[in-house]
Amino acid sequence: MDLPVLEELPDLRSLPCLKSLRIRMMSMLKHIDFAFSGATEKVLLPRVETLVLRDLEALEELPSNLGRLPCLKLLNIANISTVKQIGHEFFSTEAISKCFLSLENLVISDMPACEGWCWIDDSDLFPSLQRLVIYGCPKLEWLPPLPPSLTYLTLEEVGLTELPSLWELEINESGGNQTTSSLLNLRISKCNNLISLEEGLLSQNLSNIEHIYVAGCNELMRMSLKRFENFTSLKELQIKACPKLSLIQEEETALLPPSLKTLKLDDSGDLDKLLLGNLYNLTSLTKLEIVKCPPRTISSKRTFSPLELLTITDCHELRLVEGLEASRSLWELVIRRCPNLSSNPVEQGGKSFLRQLRSYEIV
């Protein structure tokens, strides 16, 4: 639906079988209310599965009662520049315990004025949600609790001061959680109000998580690495452009889980000092990328054994790379702009090591 001069939506009651609705570029539209009408409170759009709201410049608040659409699976809200808050009415104009029962995918983007998100505590919000993407909301400071069904979460250019948490999970008789998070992929980037990742998601039971990416969080100072030991399914960890990251003393013995296959550290403050000193635990590591790290020596024969790709760039203090000859799997080696490197690790490894490399570059 692309009708820029309309100030109100046409009557939708004549479309009971509609499954997909896209409302975009209606620059005069100020108000939308979907879900219920009439004395019998008949559901509008009872079969809609996909709803897209995009480029609605005059919209003063998000549509009310969206949480009561029974079949809604995908909701995409983009480029609505005047809305300042996601209010209770977004879920329902009446008090109900469960909202967005069928919603699986939620994308909210480019809402520069949005500052807050309201919800009723102890409500079951988004019980079926699998994918949540929020970006371009630099003033949005908090999110509601997330359901354990969530598998994919991306937060980019969001004004969060701390990560959201999962629903309070039920406690069994032994004091442990009966439910475990389904989260597989977590991406956080350019969230410049974040100072710590010690609270919220990364403090909870994420035993299924496989990928964590944190980048461009310039004010980020703390991350609880001790919790990472319990992320027993973690396969990939990338931390980039977080120059203020530091570690408390209790974190100095923290180990990443041996399930890790890919590790990328790029301008990650003091974090790389710790992680590069504890590589021996990473017995499944096949790809290691290190950029702008301060350690003078990188050494771990045990870790280098399964390694296939190693890239080291812009490590100006680096003097020595030891243990590469222990690797029988390494086939690509790249070392760039490390001016204080005292010896060539390929020459140290001998002829047999040189023959196994398919590609190497040391400049």
N, C-alpha and C positions, 0 to 999 in steps of 0.2 A: 504494500500500500504506500504510494508515493504521491501525496496530495498536499503540497506546501501551504495552500491558503486556508485549509480547514482548521477551525478552532476546536471542533469536537469530532469524535469518531462517529461514523454512521452506526445505525442500530445493528448490533451483531446477533440479535436473538434469532434472526432468520438463517443463521449458519450453524446449526447444531452439529453438523458432521465435519466441520472444519478441523483439520489436523495440524496445519502450519500457518502461522500468521507473522508477517514481517511488517512492521510499521517504521518507516524511515523518512527522513527529510521532510517532515511536517513542521515547518518552522513556526507556525502559529499555535500549535496544539499545546494547551496548558494543563489538561487534566485527563487522566484515564482511570476508569474503575471497571474491572472486568467481571468479577466472579459471581455476584448474586444480584437478583433483581426481583421485584414484585413481592406480593404478600406471601407467596409460597416459597420464597427464596430459591427460585430455580437457578441452577448453575448456568452461567453463560460460558460458552466455549468448553463444553463438557468433555470434548475429545481432543482438544489441542495438545499436541506433543512437543511442538517447536514454537517458541516465541522469541522474536528478535525486535528489540527497540533500539533504534540507531538514529543519530543526528536529529534529535528533537530539541532544538535550541530554546524553546519557550517553556518546556515542561518544568513545572515548579516542584513537583514531587513525583517519586516513582509510583506506578500504578498500585492501588490498594487491592488487597485480597488475592494477590498472586499465589500465596501459599495455599490457597484453597482450590486451585485448579487441579482436578483429580488425576489427569493423565499427563501433565506437563513433565517432559523429560529433559528438554534443553532450553535454557534461558540465556540469552545473550543481550547484555545492556551495554551500549557503547556511545561515547561522545554525546553525553547529556551534561552540558556544562553548567547549568544553573542550580541543580539539585544539591542541597547542602547536607542532607541527612537521609539515611535509609531508616524510616520510622517503623513503629510497630505495625502500621497499616499495610506495609509491604507484605507481611505475613498474613494478617487477617485484621479486619475491623472489629472482630469479636474474639474473646479469649478462647483459644483452643489449644490443646496439649501437643498436637502434632501438625507440622506444616510441610508443604512441598513433599508429599509422600512419595511421588514417583520421580522427582527430579534427580537426574544422573549427572548432568553437565551444567555448570554455571560459570559464565564469563562476564566479568564486569571490567570495563576499560574506559579510560579517558573521561574521568569525572573529576576535573580539577578542583571543584568547589566542595566536594563531599568531605565532611569532617567527622561524621559519626555514624554508627550503626546501632540501632536499638533493638532489643529483643527481650522476651520474658524468660527469666531464669527458670531452669528445670523443664523447659519445653524441649520436645524432640524435634529439632530443626534439621531438615534435609536428611532424613534417615536412610535414603537410598543414594546419596550423593557419592559419585566416584571421581569426578574431576572438577577442580576449582581453580580458575585462573583470574587473578586480579592484577591489573597494571594501569599505570597512568592515573593514580589516585593519591597524589602527594600529601594531601591533608588528612587522609583516613587513618585514624590512630589506633583503632581496635576492630577486631572481628569477633563474631559470636563463636561459641564452642563448636568444634567440627566433629562430625560423626565418625565412628570407627570404620565405616564403609569406604571412606575416602582413600583413593589409591594414588592420585596425582594432584600436587599442589604447587602452583607457581605464583610468586609474589614479586612484582617488579615495579619499581618506582611507586611504592606505597609508603605512607607516612607512619607506619606502625612503630610503636615504642617497645613492643615485645611481641613475640610470636603468639598466635592463637594456640589454645590448648584443645585437647580432645574432650568429648563428653566425659563427665565423671563416670567411670566404668564401675560396674557392679563388683562388689568384693565378696569372694567366697569365704567359706568357714575358716580356712587356713590363713586368711588375711591377704591373699593374692588376687589379682584381677582375673575375672572369668573371661573377659573379652580382650582381645589383642587388636591393636590397630592394623588395618590393611594397607597403610601407606607404603607405596613402593618408590615414589619419586618426589623429591622435595627440591625446589629451585627458589632461591632468594637472591634478588639482585637489585642494586641501586635503591636500597631502603636505608636512607641516610639518617633516619631518626633512631635506628636500632643501635643500642649500645651493648646489649647482652643477649646471648642465646641460651642463657642458663635456665630460663623459665619457659613455660609453654611446651610446644611439641617435643623439642629435643631433650626434655627432662622426663619424657614419658616412655612407655614400653613400645618401641618401634622395632620389634624383632623381625619384621618382614621387610623393612626398608632396604632398597638396593642401590639407590642413587641419591647423593646429596651434592648440591651445587650452591655455593655461596660466593657472590661476586659483587664488587663495587659498592660495598657497605662501608663508607669511608670513616664512620664514627664507631664501628663495631670494635669492642675492646675485649669481650669475654665470650668464651665458648666452652661448654662443659665436655671436655674430651673424655672424662671418666665414664660418661654415659655411653660413649661410642663402643666401649668394650662389649656392651649388651646388644649392639646392633649386629647380630650374628649372621645376617643375610647381606650385609653391605658389600657391594661389588665395586662401586665407584665413588670417590670423594674428590671434589674439586673446590679449592678455596683460592680466590683471585682478588687482587686489589682491595684487600682489607688490611691496610698497613699498620693500624693501631692494635691489632690483636696481641694480647699478652696472656700469660699463664700464671696462675697462683701456684704456690709451692706444691700443694697437694696433687696438682695435675702432672707433675714432672715424671711420674712413673706410669702415666696412662699409656695404654697400648691400643692400637686400632685392631679390629677383629681380623683373624687370619683369612677370612673369606674375601678380603679386599683384592681386586684385580687391577684397578686403575687408580693412581694417586697423582693429582696435579696440584702443585703449590706454586703460586705466583704472587709475590709481594704480599705475603700473609703474616707480616709482623714477626713475633717471636715464635709463632706456631711451628714454622719449619724447623727451628732449632730442636724442638722436642721430637717432632715426628721423624726427622732424619736421623736422630739418635736412637730411635727404637724400630728401625726397619727390620730387625731380625725376626720379628713376630709375623711379618707379612709373607708367609710361605706360598701364597697363591698369586703374588703380585706379578703381572705380566707387562704393565705399562707404567712408567714413572717419568713425570715431567716436572722439572724444577726450574723456576724463573725468579731471579732477584732474591736469592737466599743468602744469608750471611755466613753459614758454616764454612770452615776452612777445609774440612775433610768430609767426604762421603764414603762410607766404608761399611759393607755388610756382605760377606760371601754367601751367607745363608739366604738372604733376600734376593741377591742377584742371580741365584741359581735358576729360578723359573722365568726371569725377566726376558722379555722379547724386544721391547722398545725402551730406550733411555734417551731423554732429551734434557740437556742442562744449558740454560741461557742466562746471560747477564749476571752471573754470580761472581762479582768482582773480588771477593775475598777467598774464593775457592783456590786451594793449592794442590789438593790431592784427591784422586778418585781411586779407591782400592777395591779389589775383590771381583772385578769384572771377569777375570779369567775363570772364575768358578762357574760362570754361566755357560751352559751348553745350548741355551735357547735363544740368546740374544742375537738378533739379526740386523737391528738398526741402532746406530749410535750417533747422536748429534750433540756436539759441544760447541757453543758459540759465545763469543765475547766474554771469555773468562781469562783475563789477561795475566793473572798471577798463577795459573796452573803450571806447576813445576815440571811435570812429566806427561808424556803422551800415554794414556791408559791402553791404547791399542798396542803400542810397542811393549808395554809391560806384560801384556797378555801372551806375547809370543806368536809364532807363525800359525799355530793351530787355531788360536783365537781369531787371528786376522782372516783365515780362510772361511770361518763360519759366518762372518759378517757379509750380508748382502749389500748393505749401505752404511757408510760412515762419513761423518763430516766433522772436522775439528778446525775451527777458524777463530 
